Amino acid sequence: MTYLTLALQGVAGLLVAATALPLIETNLGFVRSLDFPRLQIAVALAACLVGLLLVSRDLPSLILAIAMAAALVTQVRYIQPFTPLAATQAKSADSCEPGARLNLLVLNVLQSNRNFGAALDLVTQRSPDLVLLLETDSGWQAAMAPLRERYPHRVEQPQDNTYGLLFYSRLPLRGPEIRFLLQDDVPSLRTRVLLPDGETATLYGLHPRPPHPGHSSAPRDAELVIVAREVAEGRGPTIVAGDLNDVAWSRTTQLFQNISGLLDPRRGRGLFATFHAQWPVMRWPLDHVFFSEHFLLGGMERLPDVGSDHFPISVSLCAAPHAPARQDKPEATAEDHHDAREAIEAVR
């Protein structure tokens, strides 16, 4: 047996394990972080599978090849709904009256990034109705001061722990509030936005802590479930946006959607991977805009790099009376509600 065969077998074992571990129901950060690179693991599985079969056909290699093939199918099943090969969940607007259109830009600026001008220029050029900036400290708050003239309504919560947020709105806000749902240093935003057509939509801006080795996913999972429950109880037009520190295909995001009933514009359109901006090979979708069936999708775009480790993301929505009839929102099962209770109990 050659060293190449042994190396490929070792890599194969690691890739199969990386696929199997996230199937375990656990809050361990190391395990849950393996949800993120599913595309990268799938590509590595395909390459390793071909390589191993080319250099060895002994029994251990064939067993590993079968295991890799099963792992590859598993990874593809997670990713496929977020490609054009799947049906769209949020339907596109054929046309939209100016008073019904709403444009939102979301950007995790990277607190240490001091290229303020690039972000400011982007917002100025795109001129969205709503701007949500995350990881913003007092330096970012001061640098974004020119936006105040263009956006008279705002909520500013600068913090130096990478969890500050700045929210700017051209549209009037009703009852805006900063909340600390689970951790006293991780804020979130909830506000009602008066739309141009006179309707009111509730907007949530979120940035929960990520899971990673040594840090549980429980606070992130519970925060998403708490917001999902609020959305379900509210039933009106709703938008949830932010860096959720979770990928679109994870079990937690699926639970969030099922409980809240919100739509994901990525489904059937593409990954729109927003992180990591400087590492093309290691990217996944961490920044999200979910919305209720009251809206149709006008467009979704990943915007150019502005010096952060995240790309900005822009979403255009159209509030339409006929939108709910065109879209099937996710529905929660009894098991989903059980899982939601367990997610909240895990942090208590």
C-alpha positions, 0 to 999 in steps of 0.5 A: 500500500502506497503512502498516497493510498494511505493519505487518501484513505485518511482524508476520506475518513476525515471527510466522512466524519465531517459529514456525519458529525453534524447529523448528531443533535448537539450544541457543541460548537465544533460540531455545529460549525461543520454545517458551514462548509458543506459545499467545500466538503462536497467538492473535497469528497468528489475529488478524494473519491476519484483520486482514491479509486484511481490509485487503489481498489482494495477492500478498505478503499472500496468501503471508504469509496462507498462511504464517501459516495453516501457522504457526497449525496448527503452534502448535495441534498443540503446544498441543492435547494439553494441552487437554480436546480430547485424551485423558488420559495419566494416568488419574483415580482413581475412588476411593482408599484413605486409605493410598494417597493422596499430596498434593504442593504445589510452589511457586517462591516468588520469592526476592525475594518477602517475603510469607512469611505467604501461602505459610505460610498456603497450606501450612497450609490445604492441608496436603499430605503433601509440600511443595517450595519453590524459590528459597528463601534463608535468609530463606525457611528461617527463615520456614518454620520453623513447618512443622517441627513439622507436617513432621518430615522435611525437606531444606533447601538455602537459597541466595541465587542463586535456586536454593535449595530447601526440602522438607518431608515428613510421611512418612519419608524414606530416603536424602535427598540434595542433588545438583549434577548439572551446575552447582555452584550449582544443586542438586536433590533425590533422596529415597525417600519411605515411603508410608502403605501401606508402599511406597517411592517415589523423588522428584526435586525439580528447578529447572534454569537456564532458557534465555534470550537469551545463555544456552544451554538445554544445561544444563537439557536435560542435567539433565532427560535425566540424571534421566530415565535414572535414572528409567528404570533405577529402574523403581519408583514415581517422582515428578519435581516442580519448576520445570523452566523448560520448557513441557509441549510442548517437545521437551526435555520430550517427550524427558524423558517418553519416556526416563523413561516418566513421565506428564504429568497436564496431557495431556488436562486443560489448561495449568495455566499457572503462570508469570507470575502477574502477567501474565495475557496471558503465562502458560505451564506451567513448574511440573510434577509427572510420575509413573510409571504406578504412580500414578493422578491424584486431582486437579490444581489451580493454587492462588491467587497468594501474591506470587510470579511463579509460582502454586503447583500441587497434585497428588494421587496414588493408588498403586494396584496396577491403575494400570499396566494402565490407563495407557500410559506413554511409550516411547523410540525409538532416536532418543530415546536418540540425542538423549539422548546428544547432550543430555548431550554438549552440556554436556561 
